[in-house]
Amino acid sequence: MSTPQDPAAGLIDNPYAVYDRLRDTAPVHRIAGTDGNPAWLVTRYDDVREALANPLLSLDKRHALPGSYQGLALPPALDANLLNMDPPDHTRIRRMVVRAFTPRRIEQLRTPVRETADRLLNELGTHGATDLVAAYAAPLPITVICDLLGIPDEHRRDFRVWTDVLVAPDPARPSAAKEAVVAMLGFFTQLLAAKRKEPADDLLSDLIAVRDEGDRLTEDELMSLVFLILFAGYENTVQLIGNAVLGLLTHPDQLAALRANPDRLPAAVEEFARHEGPGLLAIRRFPVEDVTIGGVTVAAGETVLLSLSAANRDPSRFPDPGRLDLGRDASGHLALGHGIHYCLGAPLARLETEIALSALLERLPDLALDADPAELRWRPSLRARGLLVLPVTY
């Protein structure tokens, strides 16, 4: 989104100001994707919510017109995942893992998640200065999701590095993304082979058993599913935790209110997700036939980008949307999607964020931002809305 003629120019650097302007101008805009290819951007809440559940908008890239923006390119062994599928394949694969992410199953992780949070805070000590993303917001979710899948400790740091490269590629190192993909392919291939040889009581061993015994997953689908659970389970929660902490530290009235009423944390997490959610855009979609969105006709095969963050700051749905208000009813926000593609790991992301914030409030009462908020650096990405670093003192 770099050309001066592009109505969405500046979106990465200043998303909400751009979204406000676009939303006020028209409901749907023709823009350039990050690769320079065209796409349609949808910004208003009602249009985005309706489109998220519209079965005519496919996630399958086979419906894309040549020359349209198609997003992240992955090899088949990682690309056969839920973010590229429609029913019935989407339904078949999601059904295999949804039981691992039900609210009841996730609630059973409350104690181990809190133990992980406490361990990370113990490593920080009782006073000092740190980058809270690197020291807390990032290692907490990667530990939780790797424990759930059964991934050994020695591989976790590598995966964090690979994920960061894919989410926000470095223009100075154009080969870095390809190198990360190659490394991940080798990693998953070895990991699946090791789990087949020595299965354990973990989600990955269960998925392998489904693949090998029931033949309900292809090998590419299995590897892609594991990749997606790791990628999304880590990336979204890192941003949600980091953005929530920043929100509290830059809104002392809201921080004081939450300290006084910690029981409001679950509802507060919804407002954090609405106000500064982990993703600016939903995964791209392709109409299987001509569709009308916000009065604009989009031809079959053209790319549709649905702005979750613009919808969540639409004043027609959320009054005074730019204000962080932990007393607000933020239900209905779209930060984690809507419809059949609603985020599979949403219960886990909510639990981790709630516990991460609760532990911080209890353990670090003097936590403070150690930088000018205007000078904080955000990821140069449309995929993830998150801080590169979050300097704090405590």
PASERO-863714 format. One record per residue (C-alpha): residue number from 1; residue in three letters; chain; x, y, z. Coordinates in nm, 4 decimals, m for minus. Layout:
N
(NUM, 'ALA', 'A', (X, Y, Z))
...
***
This chain:
394
(1, 'MET', 'A', (0.0000, 0.0000, 0.0000))
(2, 'SER', 'A', (0.2809, 0.2303, m0.0941))
(3, 'THR', 'A', (0.1913, 0.4306, m0.4030))
(4, 'PRO', 'A', (0.0743, 0.7922, m0.3579))
(5, 'GLN', 'A', (m0.2382, 0.7187, m0.5607))
(6, 'ASP', 'A', (m0.3400, 0.4423, m0.3243))
(7, 'PRO', 'A', (m0.6235, 0.5643, m0.0954))
(8, 'ALA', 'A', (m0.4872, 0.3395, 0.1800))
(9, 'ALA', 'A', (m0.1336, 0.4810, 0.1723))
(10, 'GLY', 'A', (m0.0005, 0.5175, 0.5253))
(11, 'LEU', 'A', (m0.2115, 0.2338, 0.6580))
(12, 'ILE', 'A', (0.0767, 0.0511, 0.8276))
(13, 'ASP', 'A', (0.2151, 0.3629, 0.9947))
(14, 'ASN', 'A', (m0.1119, 0.5244, 1.1008))
(15, 'PRO', 'A', (m0.3955, 0.2736, 1.0558))
(16, 'TYR', 'A', (m0.6775, 0.4320, 1.2542))
(17, 'ALA', 'A', (m0.6495, 0.7770, 1.0993))
(18, 'VAL', 'A', (m0.6481, 0.6175, 0.7532))
(19, 'TYR', 'A', (m0.9417, 0.3942, 0.8392))
(20, 'ASP', 'A', (m1.1419, 0.6881, 0.9748))
(21, 'ARG', 'A', (m1.0863, 0.8773, 0.6517))
(22, 'LEU', 'A', (m1.1718, 0.5802, 0.4315))
(23, 'ARG', 'A', (m1.4799, 0.4874, 0.6348))
(24, 'ASP', 'A', (m1.6123, 0.8424, 0.6147))
(25, 'THR', 'A', (m1.5460, 0.8621, 0.2394))
(26, 'ALA', 'A', (m1.6955, 0.5337, 0.1170))
(27, 'PRO', 'A', (m1.7679, 0.1844, 0.2516))
(28, 'VAL', 'A', (m1.5409, 0.0014, 0.0048))
(29, 'HIS', 'A', (m1.2172, 0.1186, m0.1583))
(30, 'ARG', 'A', (m0.9978, m0.0116, m0.4382))
(31, 'ILE', 'A', (m0.6422, m0.0339, m0.3000))
(32, 'ALA', 'A', (m0.3078, m0.2025, m0.3655))
(33, 'GLY', 'A', (m0.2012, m0.4988, m0.1555))
(34, 'THR', 'A', (0.1439, m0.5249, m0.0028))
(35, 'ASP', 'A', (0.2654, m0.6938, m0.3244))
(36, 'GLY', 'A', (0.1245, m0.4127, m0.5390))
(37, 'ASN', 'A', (m0.1664, m0.6184, m0.6724))
(38, 'PRO', 'A', (m0.5215, m0.4830, m0.6407))
(39, 'ALA', 'A', (m0.7772, m0.5585, m0.3700))
(40, 'TRP', 'A', (m1.1011, m0.4186, m0.2280))
(41, 'LEU', 'A', (m1.0886, m0.2865, 0.1304))
(42, 'VAL', 'A', (m1.4055, m0.2943, 0.3431))
(43, 'THR', 'A', (m1.4121, m0.0690, 0.6514))
(44, 'ARG', 'A', (m1.7619, m0.0363, 0.7994))
(45, 'TYR', 'A', (m1.8799, m0.2601, 1.0810))
(46, 'ASP', 'A', (m2.2055, m0.3872, 0.9290))
(47, 'ASP', 'A', (m2.0419, m0.4632, 0.5937))
(48, 'VAL', 'A', (m1.7418, m0.6391, 0.7512))
(49, 'ARG', 'A', (m1.9562, m0.8496, 0.9842))
(50, 'GLU', 'A', (m2.1882, m0.9558, 0.7034))
(51, 'ALA', 'A', (m1.8986, m1.0338, 0.4705))
(52, 'LEU', 'A', (m1.7178, m1.2463, 0.7312))
(53, 'ALA', 'A', (m2.0134, m1.4851, 0.7282))
(54, 'ASN', 'A', (m2.0936, m1.4658, 0.3563))
(55, 'PRO', 'A', (m2.0488, m1.8127, 0.1966))
(56, 'LEU', 'A', (m1.9956, m1.6475, m0.1432))
(57, 'LEU', 'A', (m1.6622, m1.5087, m0.0168))
(58, 'SER', 'A', (m1.4174, m1.7965, m0.0417))
(59, 'LEU', 'A', (m1.0846, m1.8412, 0.1356))
(60, 'ASP', 'A', (m0.9675, m2.0847, m0.1313))
(61, 'LYS', 'A', (m0.7035, m1.9223, m0.3533))
(62, 'ARG', 'A', (m0.8174, m2.1330, m0.6463))
(63, 'HIS', 'A', (m1.1023, m1.8813, m0.6809))
(64, 'ALA', 'A', (m0.8614, m1.5867, m0.7120))
(65, 'LEU', 'A', (m0.8167, m1.4010, m1.0382))
(66, 'PRO', 'A', (m0.4586, m1.3946, m1.1699))
(67, 'GLY', 'A', (m0.2912, m1.0686, m1.0745))
(68, 'SER', 'A', (m0.5026, m1.0073, m0.7661))
(69, 'TYR', 'A', (m0.3576, m0.9769, m0.4175))
(70, 'GLN', 'A', (m0.3437, m1.3231, m0.2559))
(71, 'GLY', 'A', (m0.1494, m1.2652, 0.0645))
(72, 'LEU', 'A', (0.1209, m1.4827, 0.2155))
(73, 'ALA', 'A', (0.2585, m1.7495, m0.0193))
(74, 'LEU', 'A', (0.3434, m2.0841, 0.1387))
(75, 'PRO', 'A', (0.4385, m2.4258, m0.0017))
(76, 'PRO', 'A', (0.1582, m2.6880, m0.0224))
(77, 'ALA', 'A', (0.2780, m2.8645, 0.2937))
(78, 'LEU', 'A', (0.1970, m2.5497, 0.4971))
(79, 'ASP', 'A', (m0.0736, m2.3974, 0.2775))
(80, 'ALA', 'A', (m0.3396, m2.6681, 0.3169))
(81, 'ASN', 'A', (m0.4735, m2.5055, 0.6327))
(82, 'LEU', 'A', (m0.8058, m2.3708, 0.7573))
(83, 'LEU', 'A', (m0.7245, m2.0163, 0.6413))
(84, 'ASN', 'A', (m0.7301, m2.1354, 0.2794))
(85, 'MET', 'A', (m1.0329, m2.3650, 0.2978))
(86, 'ASP', 'A', (m1.4085, m2.3587, 0.2557))
(87, 'PRO', 'A', (m1.6621, m2.6240, 0.3559))
(88, 'PRO', 'A', (m1.6701, m2.9198, 0.3379))
(89, 'ASP', 'A', (m1.2922, m2.9515, 0.3876))
(90, 'HIS', 'A', (m1.2905, m2.6659, 0.6380))
(91, 'THR', 'A', (m1.5712, m2.8308, 0.8350))
(92, 'ARG', 'A', (m1.3992, m3.1702, 0.8322))
(93, 'ILE', 'A', (m1.0661, m3.0441, 0.9599))
(94, 'ARG', 'A', (m1.1974, m2.7914, 1.2095))
(95, 'ARG', 'A', (m1.4165, m3.0599, 1.3671))
(96, 'MET', 'A', (m1.1039, m3.2637, 1.4446))
(97, 'VAL', 'A', (m0.9467, m2.9961, 1.6622))
(98, 'VAL', 'A', (m1.2324, m2.7832, 1.7918))
(99, 'ARG', 'A', (m1.2780, m3.0026, 2.0992))
(100, 'ALA', 'A', (m0.9252, m2.9171, 2.2104))
(101, 'PHE', 'A', (m1.0205, m2.5484, 2.2197))
(102, 'THR', 'A', (m1.3629, m2.5510, 2.3849))
(103, 'PRO', 'A', (m1.4034, m2.3084, 2.6783))
(104, 'ARG', 'A', (m1.4263, m2.6031, 2.9183))
(105, 'ARG', 'A', (m1.1024, m2.7624, 2.7957))
(106, 'ILE', 'A', (m0.9257, m2.4276, 2.7915))
(107, 'GLU', 'A', (m1.0368, m2.3501, 3.1465))
(108, 'GLN', 'A', (m0.8438, m2.6574, 3.2573))
(109, 'LEU', 'A', (m0.5291, m2.4752, 3.1423))
(110, 'ARG', 'A', (m0.5841, m2.1865, 3.3863))
(111, 'THR', 'A', (m0.3449, m2.3221, 3.6497))
(112, 'PRO', 'A', (m0.0571, m2.4115, 3.4130))
(113, 'VAL', 'A', (m0.0922, m2.0773, 3.2323))
(114, 'ARG', 'A', (m0.0720, m1.8904, 3.5620))
(115, 'GLU', 'A', (0.2304, m2.0991, 3.6617))
(116, 'THR', 'A', (0.4015, m1.9993, 3.3372))
(117, 'ALA', 'A', (0.3184, m1.6318, 3.3947))
(118, 'ASP', 'A', (0.4537, m1.6477, 3.7504))
(119, 'ARG', 'A', (0.7734, m1.8169, 3.6341))
(120, 'LEU', 'A', (0.8369, m1.5460, 3.3754))
(121, 'LEU', 'A', (0.7730, m1.2737, 3.6326))
(122, 'ASN', 'A', (1.0017, m1.4473, 3.8812))
(123, 'GLU', 'A', (1.2768, m1.4251, 3.6205))
(124, 'LEU', 'A', (1.2183, m1.0496, 3.5954))
(125, 'GLY', 'A', (1.2626, m0.9976, 3.9689))
(126, 'THR', 'A', (1.0915, m0.7322, 4.1784))
(127, 'HIS', 'A', (1.2421, m0.4204, 4.0193))
(128, 'GLY', 'A', (1.4211, m0.3169, 3.7042))
(129, 'ALA', 'A', (1.3576, m0.2369, 3.3376))
(130, 'THR', 'A', (1.2810, m0.4673, 3.0464))
(131, 'ASP', 'A', (1.1169, m0.5100, 2.7075))
(132, 'LEU', 'A', (0.7881, m0.6650, 2.8147))
(133, 'VAL', 'A', (0.7237, m0.8127, 2.4688))
(134, 'ALA', 'A', (1.0449, m1.0161, 2.4675))
(135, 'ALA', 'A', (1.0388, m1.0986, 2.8393))
(136, 'TYR', 'A', (0.6693, m1.1741, 2.8904))
(137, 'ALA', 'A', (0.4124, m1.1179, 2.6142))
(138, 'ALA', 'A', (0.5958, m1.3405, 2.3623))
(139, 'PRO', 'A', (0.7259, m1.6321, 2.5745))
(140, 'LEU', 'A', (0.3966, m1.6840, 2.7589))
(141, 'PRO', 'A', (0.1805, m1.7867, 2.4579))
(142, 'ILE', 'A', (0.4589, m1.9763, 2.2805))
(143, 'THR', 'A', (0.5134, m2.1800, 2.5981))
(144, 'VAL', 'A', (0.1424, m2.2515, 2.6369))
(145, 'ILE', 'A', (0.0774, m2.3543, 2.2760))
(146, 'CYS', 'A', (0.3954, m2.5630, 2.2565))
(147, 'ASP', 'A', (0.3045, m2.7394, 2.5811))
(148, 'LEU', 'A', (m0.0418, m2.8099, 2.4411))
(149, 'LEU', 'A', (0.0996, m2.9566, 2.1191))
(150, 'GLY', 'A', (0.3939, m3.1286, 2.2861))
(151, 'ILE', 'A', (0.6800, m2.9422, 2.1163))
(152, 'PRO', 'A', (1.0176, m2.9703, 2.2916))
(153, 'ASP', 'A', (1.1657, m2.6623, 2.4612))
(154, 'GLU', 'A', (1.4742, m2.6488, 2.2430))
(155, 'HIS', 'A', (1.2701, m2.5697, 1.9281))
(156, 'ARG', 'A', (1.0548, m2.2894, 2.0653))
(157, 'ARG', 'A', (1.2884, m1.9960, 2.0190))
(158, 'ASP', 'A', (1.3495, m2.0890, 1.6547))
(159, 'PHE', 'A', (0.9784, m2.0936, 1.5856))
(160, 'ARG', 'A', (0.9343, m1.7468, 1.7341))
(161, 'VAL', 'A', (1.2050, m1.6131, 1.5017))
(162, 'TRP', 'A', (1.0524, m1.7781, 1.1932))
(163, 'THR', 'A', (0.7057, m1.6477, 1.2777))
(164, 'ASP', 'A', (0.8303, m1.2928, 1.3259))
(165, 'VAL', 'A', (0.9960, m1.3025, 0.9835))
(166, 'LEU', 'A', (0.6742, m1.4156, 0.8112))
(167, 'VAL', 'A', (0.4520, m1.1631, 0.9884))
(168, 'ALA', 'A', (0.6736, m0.8636, 0.9169))
(169, 'PRO', 'A', (0.9261, m0.9396, 0.6396))
(170, 'ASP', 'A', (1.2409, m0.7296, 0.6380))
(171, 'PRO', 'A', (1.2671, m0.5424, 0.3026))
(172, 'ALA', 'A', (1.6453, m0.5415, 0.3453))
(173, 'ARG', 'A', (1.6469, m0.9238, 0.3520))
(174, 'PRO', 'A', (1.4039, m1.0404, 0.0818))
(175, 'SER', 'A', (1.5260, m1.3990, 0.1132))
(176, 'ALA', 'A', (1.4530, m1.4196, 0.4877))
(177, 'ALA', 'A', (1.0894, m1.5264, 0.4480))
(178, 'LYS', 'A', (1.1798, m1.8095, 0.2096))
(179, 'GLU', 'A', (1.4559, m1.9221, 0.4458))
(180, 'ALA', 'A', (1.2086, m1.9223, 0.7354))
(181, 'VAL', 'A', (0.9608, m2.1330, 0.5375))
(182, 'VAL', 'A', (1.2299, m2.3858, 0.4423))
(183, 'ALA', 'A', (1.3419, m2.4068, 0.8043))
(184, 'MET', 'A', (0.9841, m2.4581, 0.9247))
(185, 'LEU', 'A', (0.9220, m2.7328, 0.6713))
(186, 'GLY', 'A', (1.2276, m2.9186, 0.7963))
(187, 'PHE', 'A', (1.1254, m2.8592, 1.1557))
(188, 'PHE', 'A', (0.7711, m2.9925, 1.1122))
(189, 'THR', 'A', (0.8889, m3.2907, 0.9074))
(190, 'GLN', 'A', (1.1302, m3.3954, 1.1827))
(191, 'LEU', 'A', (0.8791, m3.3203, 1.4553))
(192, 'LEU', 'A', (0.6053, m3.5366, 1.3024))
(193, 'ALA', 'A', (0.8510, m3.8206, 1.2472))
(194, 'ALA', 'A', (0.9649, m3.8018, 1.6109))
(195, 'LYS', 'A', (0.6057, m3.7992, 1.7404))
(196, 'ARG', 'A', (0.5134, m4.0946, 1.5245))
(197, 'LYS', 'A', (0.8065, m4.2855, 1.6727))
(198, 'GLU', 'A', (0.7313, m4.1827, 2.0312))
(199, 'PRO', 'A', (0.3735, m4.0525, 2.0739))
(200, 'ALA', 'A', (0.2839, m3.8755, 2.3967))
(201, 'ASP', 'A', (m0.0181, m3.7326, 2.5755))
(202, 'ASP', 'A', (m0.0443, m3.4162, 2.3680))
(203, 'LEU', 'A', (m0.2513, m3.2642, 2.0875))
(204, 'LEU', 'A', (0.0091, m3.3295, 1.8188))
(205, 'SER', 'A', (0.0185, m3.7027, 1.8929))
(206, 'ASP', 'A', (m0.3622, m3.7070, 1.8837))
(207, 'LEU', 'A', (m0.3676, m3.5381, 1.5419))
(208, 'ILE', 'A', (m0.1110, m3.7825, 1.4064))
(209, 'ALA', 'A', (m0.3267, m4.0705, 1.5278))
(210, 'VAL', 'A', (m0.6261, m3.9214, 1.3461))
(211, 'ARG', 'A', (m0.4191, m3.8944, 1.0291))
(212, 'ASP', 'A', (m0.2631, m4.2414, 1.0459))
(213, 'GLU', 'A', (m0.5532, m4.4468, 1.1820))
(214, 'GLY', 'A', (m0.8609, m4.2858, 1.0312))
(215, 'ASP', 'A', (m0.7053, m4.1461, 0.7124))
(216, 'ARG', 'A', (m0.9199, m3.8334, 0.7573))
(217, 'LEU', 'A', (m0.6248, m3.5974, 0.7010))
(218, 'THR', 'A', (m0.3736, m3.5844, 0.4207))
(219, 'GLU', 'A', (m0.0115, m3.5435, 0.5246))
(220, 'ASP', 'A', (m0.0118, m3.1846, 0.3940))
(221, 'GLU', 'A', (m0.3307, m3.1112, 0.5878))
(222, 'LEU', 'A', (m0.1765, m3.2500, 0.9056))
(223, 'MET', 'A', (0.1420, m3.0460, 0.8717))
(224, 'SER', 'A', (m0.0509, m2.7335, 0.7721))
(225, 'LEU', 'A', (m0.2869, m2.7713, 1.0666))
(226, 'VAL', 'A', (m0.0017, m2.7978, 1.3147))
(227, 'PHE', 'A', (0.1634, m2.4949, 1.1536))
(228, 'LEU', 'A', (m0.1580, m2.2916, 1.1794))
(229, 'ILE', 'A', (m0.2233, m2.3846, 1.5439))
(230, 'LEU', 'A', (0.1305, m2.2805, 1.6342))
(231, 'PHE', 'A', (0.1386, m1.9690, 1.4164))
(232, 'ALA', 'A', (m0.2025, m1.8284, 1.5094))
(233, 'GLY', 'A', (m0.1924, m1.9526, 1.8683))
(234, 'TYR', 'A', (0.1300, m1.7655, 1.9263))
(235, 'GLU', 'A', (0.1073, m1.4569, 1.7091))
(236, 'ASN', 'A', (m0.2414, m1.3278, 1.7933))
(237, 'THR', 'A', (m0.1955, m1.3661, 2.1675))
(238, 'VAL', 'A', (0.1450, m1.1936, 2.1738))
(239, 'GLN', 'A', (m0.0090, m0.8853, 2.0156))
(240, 'LEU', 'A', (m0.3217, m0.8946, 2.2304))
(241, 'ILE', 'A', (m0.1224, m0.9098, 2.5555))
(242, 'GLY', 'A', (0.1285, m0.6437, 2.4516))
(243, 'ASN', 'A', (m0.1370, m0.4061, 2.3177))
(244, 'ALA', 'A', (m0.3489, m0.4512, 2.6314))
(245, 'VAL', 'A', (m0.0570, m0.3674, 2.8607))
(246, 'LEU', 'A', (0.0204, m0.0585, 2.6539))
(247, 'GLY', 'A', (m0.3449, 0.0427, 2.6745))
(248, 'LEU', 'A', (m0.3374, 0.0239, 3.0530))
(249, 'LEU', 'A', (m0.0081, 0.2075, 3.0895))
(250, 'THR', 'A', (m0.1263, 0.4932, 2.8668))
(251, 'HIS', 'A', (m0.4680, 0.5171, 3.0344))
(252, 'PRO', 'A', (m0.3983, 0.5475, 3.4081))
(253, 'ASP', 'A', (m0.7658, 0.5995, 3.4890))
(254, 'GLN', 'A', (m0.8505, 0.2647, 3.3306))
(255, 'LEU', 'A', (m0.5555, 0.0969, 3.5020))
(256, 'ALA', 'A', (m0.6711, 0.2309, 3.8401))
(257, 'ALA', 'A', (m1.0268, 0.1152, 3.7750))
(258, 'LEU', 'A', (m0.9077, m0.2341, 3.6847))
(259, 'ARG', 'A', (m0.6834, m0.2560, 3.9908))
(260, 'ALA', 'A', (m0.9814, m0.1587, 4.2046))
(261, 'ASN', 'A', (m1.2089, m0.4125, 4.0353))
(262, 'PRO', 'A', (m0.9997, m0.7065, 3.9063))
(263, 'ASP', 'A', (m1.3188, m0.9094, 3.8558))
(264, 'ARG', 'A', (m1.3771, m0.6937, 3.5473))
(265, 'LEU', 'A', (m1.0769, m0.8441, 3.3710))
(266, 'PRO', 'A', (m1.2669, m1.0857, 3.1424))
(267, 'ALA', 'A', (m1.4850, m0.8026, 3.0118))
(268, 'ALA', 'A', (m1.1813, m0.5760, 2.9894))
(269, 'VAL', 'A', (m1.0094, m0.8249, 2.7578))
(270, 'GLU', 'A', (m1.2963, m0.7780, 2.5109))
(271, 'GLU', 'A', (m1.2416, m0.4026, 2.5129))
(272, 'PHE', 'A', (m0.8676, m0.4458, 2.4666))
(273, 'ALA', 'A', (m0.9382, m0.6682, 2.1652))
(274, 'ARG', 'A', (m1.1823, m0.4146, 2.0206))
(275, 'HIS', 'A', (m0.9692, m0.1078, 2.0830))
(276, 'GLU', 'A', (m0.6299, m0.2413, 1.9671))
(277, 'GLY', 'A', (m0.6847, m0.5912, 1.8323))
(278, 'PRO', 'A', (m0.4070, m0.8250, 1.7172))
(279, 'GLY', 'A', (m0.4916, m0.8101, 1.3467))
(280, 'LEU', 'A', (m0.5780, m0.5191, 1.1190))
(281, 'LEU', 'A', (m0.7319, m0.7402, 0.8505))
(282, 'ALA', 'A', (m0.9105, m1.0718, 0.8251))
(283, 'ILE', 'A', (m0.7633, m1.3292, 0.5884))
(284, 'ARG', 'A', (m0.8264, m1.2285, 0.2247))
(285, 'ARG', 'A', (m1.1338, m1.3593, 0.0480))
(286, 'PHE', 'A', (m1.2371, m1.4192, m0.3138))
(287, 'PRO', 'A', (m1.6001, m1.4008, m0.4367))
(288, 'VAL', 'A', (m1.7119, m1.7167, m0.6143))
(289, 'GLU', 'A', (m1.9538, m1.4978, m0.8095))
(290, 'ASP', 'A', (m2.0112, m1.1238, m0.8382))
(291, 'VAL', 'A', (m2.1182, m0.9842, m0.4994))
(292, 'THR', 'A', (m2.2342, m0.6482, m0.3690))
(293, 'ILE', 'A', (m2.0664, m0.5119, m0.0562))
(294, 'GLY', 'A', (m2.1690, m0.1733, 0.0786))
(295, 'GLY', 'A', (m2.3321, m0.0914, m0.2534))
(296, 'VAL', 'A', (m2.0156, m0.1739, m0.4495))
(297, 'THR', 'A', (m2.0085, m0.4646, m0.6959))
(298, 'VAL', 'A', (m1.7017, m0.6837, m0.6577))
(299, 'ALA', 'A', (m1.6361, m0.9213, m0.9457))
(300, 'ALA', 'A', (m1.5826, m1.2934, m0.8958))
(301, 'GLY', 'A', (m1.2212, m1.3722, m0.8122))
(302, 'GLU', 'A', (m1.1184, m1.0243, m0.7032))
(303, 'THR', 'A', (m0.9592, m0.9937, m0.3605))
(304, 'VAL', 'A', (m1.1631, m0.8655, m0.0656))
(305, 'LEU', 'A', (m0.9870, m0.7422, 0.2489))
(306, 'LEU', 'A', (m1.2093, m0.7013, 0.5539))
(307, 'SER', 'A', (m1.0727, m0.4552, 0.8075))
(308, 'LEU', 'A', (m1.1414, m0.5879, 1.1549))
(309, 'SER', 'A', (m0.9812, m0.2895, 1.3234))
(310, 'ALA', 'A', (m1.1730, m0.0360, 1.1140))
(311, 'ALA', 'A', (m1.4987, m0.2152, 1.1932))
(312, 'ASN', 'A', (m1.4139, m0.2202, 1.5633))
(313, 'ARG', 'A', (m1.3696, 0.1574, 1.5563))
(314, 'ASP', 'A', (m1.6833, 0.2317, 1.3563))
(315, 'PRO', 'A', (m1.8719, 0.4990, 1.5567))
(316, 'SER', 'A', (m2.2046, 0.3682, 1.4264))
(317, 'ARG', 'A', (m2.1431, 0.0505, 1.6326))
(318, 'PHE', 'A', (m1.9176, 0.1686, 1.9173))
(319, 'PRO', 'A', (m1.9677, 0.5283, 2.0376))
(320, 'ASP', 'A', (m1.6456, 0.7274, 2.0828))
(321, 'PRO', 'A', (m1.4578, 0.4257, 1.9417))
(322, 'GLY', 'A', (m1.1058, 0.5647, 1.9759))
(323, 'ARG', 'A', (m1.1394, 0.5790, 2.3551))
(324, 'LEU', 'A', (m1.0318, 0.2818, 2.5658))
(325, 'ASP', 'A', (m1.3217, 0.2284, 2.8055))
(326, 'LEU', 'A', (m1.3086, m0.0853, 3.0184))
(327, 'GLY', 'A', (m1.6645, m0.0208, 3.1307))
(328, 'ARG', 'A', (m1.7891, m0.0393, 2.7735))
(329, 'ASP', 'A', (m1.9974, m0.3283, 2.6426))
(330, 'ALA', 'A', (m1.7521, m0.4425, 2.3739))
(331, 'SER', 'A', (m1.9478, m0.7553, 2.2846))
(332, 'GLY', 'A', (m1.9878, m0.7993, 1.9131))
(333, 'HIS', 'A', (m1.6371, m0.6810, 1.8320))
(334, 'LEU', 'A', (m1.4780, m0.8543, 1.5348))
(335, 'ALA', 'A', (m1.1151, m0.8768, 1.6502))
(336, 'LEU', 'A', (m1.1304, m1.2565, 1.6471))
(337, 'GLY', 'A', (m1.3564, m1.2881, 1.3458))
(338, 'HIS', 'A', (m1.7166, m1.3957, 1.2952))
(339, 'GLY', 'A', (m1.8974, m1.6852, 1.1310))
(340, 'ILE', 'A', (m1.7547, m2.0288, 1.0505))
(341, 'HIS', 'A', (m1.4000, m1.8918, 1.0362))
(342, 'TYR', 'A', (m1.4185, m1.7423, 1.3862))
(343, 'CYS', 'A', (m1.0801, m1.7830, 1.5557))
(344, 'LEU', 'A', (m1.0449, m2.1427, 1.6718))
(345, 'GLY', 'A', (m0.8129, m2.0398, 1.9548))
(346, 'ALA', 'A', (m1.0234, m1.7481, 2.0810))
(347, 'PRO', 'A', (m1.0958, m1.9086, 2.4228))
(348, 'LEU', 'A', (m0.7245, m1.9734, 2.4729))
(349, 'ALA', 'A', (m0.6256, m1.6196, 2.3665))
(350, 'ARG', 'A', (m0.8781, m1.4741, 2.6090))
(351, 'LEU', 'A', (m0.7606, m1.6935, 2.8959))
(352, 'GLU', 'A', (m0.3923, m1.6191, 2.8382))
(353, 'THR', 'A', (m0.4519, m1.2447, 2.8129))
(354, 'GLU', 'A', (m0.6663, m1.2400, 3.1253))
(355, 'ILE', 'A', (m0.4092, m1.4342, 3.3265))
(356, 'ALA', 'A', (m0.1134, m1.2378, 3.1867))
(357, 'LEU', 'A', (m0.2723, m0.9093, 3.2917))
(358, 'SER', 'A', (m0.3904, m1.0416, 3.6273))
(359, 'ALA', 'A', (m0.0415, m1.1624, 3.7155))
(360, 'LEU', 'A', (0.1133, m0.8301, 3.6105))
(361, 'LEU', 'A', (m0.1338, m0.6282, 3.8179))
(362, 'GLU', 'A', (m0.0708, m0.8448, 4.1230))
(363, 'ARG', 'A', (0.3048, m0.8867, 4.0955))
(364, 'LEU', 'A', (0.4231, m0.5525, 3.9546))
(365, 'PRO', 'A', (0.2189, m0.2747, 4.1173))
(366, 'ASP', 'A', (0.4552, 0.0002, 3.9979))
(367, 'LEU', 'A', (0.4699, m0.1088, 3.6325))
(368, 'ALA', 'A', (0.5190, 0.1965, 3.4101))
(369, 'LEU', 'A', (0.5922, 0.2736, 3.0470))
(370, 'ASP', 'A', (0.9572, 0.3647, 2.9904))
(371, 'ALA', 'A', (0.9164, 0.5472, 2.6580))
(372, 'ASP', 'A', (0.7189, 0.8179, 2.4846))
(373, 'PRO', 'A', (0.4097, 0.6394, 2.3467))
(374, 'ALA', 'A', (0.4444, 0.8357, 2.0220))
(375, 'GLU', 'A', (0.7923, 0.6912, 1.9675))
(376, 'LEU', 'A', (0.7004, 0.3252, 2.0154))
(377, 'ARG', 'A', (0.7607, 0.1166, 1.7051))
(378, 'TRP', 'A', (0.4878, m0.1063, 1.5637))
(379, 'ARG', 'A', (0.5375, m0.4069, 1.3406))
(380, 'PRO', 'A', (0.5528, m0.3001, 0.9738))
(381, 'SER', 'A', (0.2733, m0.5413, 0.8888))
(382, 'LEU', 'A', (m0.0903, m0.5564, 0.7875))
(383, 'ARG', 'A', (m0.1167, m0.9063, 0.9314))
(384, 'ALA', 'A', (m0.0325, m0.8266, 1.2921))
(385, 'ARG', 'A', (m0.0969, m0.5110, 1.4902))
(386, 'GLY', 'A', (0.1640, m0.5278, 1.7639))
(387, 'LEU', 'A', (0.4620, m0.3580, 1.9189))
(388, 'LEU', 'A', (0.8183, m0.4452, 1.8302))
(389, 'VAL', 'A', (0.9231, m0.3575, 2.1847))
(390, 'LEU', 'A', (0.7429, m0.2423, 2.4991))
(391, 'PRO', 'A', (0.9946, m0.0772, 2.7339))
(392, 'VAL', 'A', (0.8790, m0.0736, 3.0960))
(393, 'THR', 'A', (1.0107, m0.0133, 3.4445))
(394, 'TYR', 'A', (0.8837, m0.1895, 3.7558))
***
